[in-house]
């Protein structure tokens, strides 16, 4: 790989882990559950970006999702719902 490609890859990984860790930290502080919109607004990221990260965290079993009506509430793993 070229040096520029490696630099870009490291940058992308850093951004990915920063957003992921921010979401986990936010959910840990607010154990009452947050919607995708609330996560996006609080972290000032696009709603679709928040949705993708939350979906990935759910697949990794790092968070738990509960559907309430049309909303999905996201909780950190281990919180009693």
VOVEX-180714 format. One record per residue (C-alpha): residue in three letters; z, y, x. Coordinates in steps of 0.05 Angstrom, whole numbers, plus 32768, in hexadecimal, padded with zeros to 4 digits. Example, Ala and Ser with C-alpha at 12.3 -4.5 7.8 and 13.67 -1.06 7.14 Angstrom:
# residues 2
ALA809C7FA680F6 SER808F7FEB8111 
This chain:
# residues 81
UNK800080008000 UNK7FF380468017 UNK802C80738028 UNK801D80A27FED UNK801F80687FBD UNK806280517FD8 UNK807F80977FD1 UNK8066809A7F89 UNK808280557F7A UNK80C680687F95 UNK80C680A97F6D UNK80B480837F2C UNK80EB80507F39 UNK811D80887F45 UNK810A80AB7F04 UNK810D80687EDE UNK815380577EF7 UNK816B809F7EEB UNK8156809E7EA2 UNK816F80577E98 UNK81B380677EB6 UNK81B880A87E8E UNK81AC80827E4D UNK81E0804D7E5E UNK821280837E71 UNK820580AA7E31 UNK820E806C7E06 UNK824E805C7E2B UNK826A80A17E1A UNK8256809D7DD1 UNK826A80577DBB UNK825D80677D72 UNK8212805B7D7A UNK81D880897D84 UNK8192808C7D67 UNK815380917D91 UNK814D80DA7D7D UNK819580EA7D91 UNK818B80C97DD5 UNK814980EF7DE0 UNK816681327DCB UNK81A6812A7DF5 UNK818081167E34 UNK814681467E26 UNK811181107E2B UNK80D880FE7DFC UNK80EB80D37DC1 UNK80B7809D7DD3 UNK80D3809B7E1A UNK811980917E00 UNK80FF805B7DD1 UNK80DE80347E0A UNK811C80377E36 UNK814A80227DFC UNK811B7FE87DEC UNK811D7FD27E35 UNK81697FD87E38 UNK816F7FAE7DF9 UNK81417F797E17 UNK816D7F787E55 UNK81A97F6F7E27 UNK81C97FAE7E43 UNK81CF7FCD7DFE UNK81D67FB67DB6 UNK81AE7FD17D7C UNK81C47FD47D33 UNK81947FE77CFC UNK81B280157CC7 UNK817F80277C92 UNK814380437CB7 UNK816B80547CF5 UNK817B80297D32 UNK81BE80377D51 UNK81C480267D9A UNK820780117DB9 UNK821B7FFD7DFF UNK82267FB27E06 UNK826D7F9D7DF9 UNK827D7FD17DC4 UNK82957FB37D84 UNK82677FC77D4B 
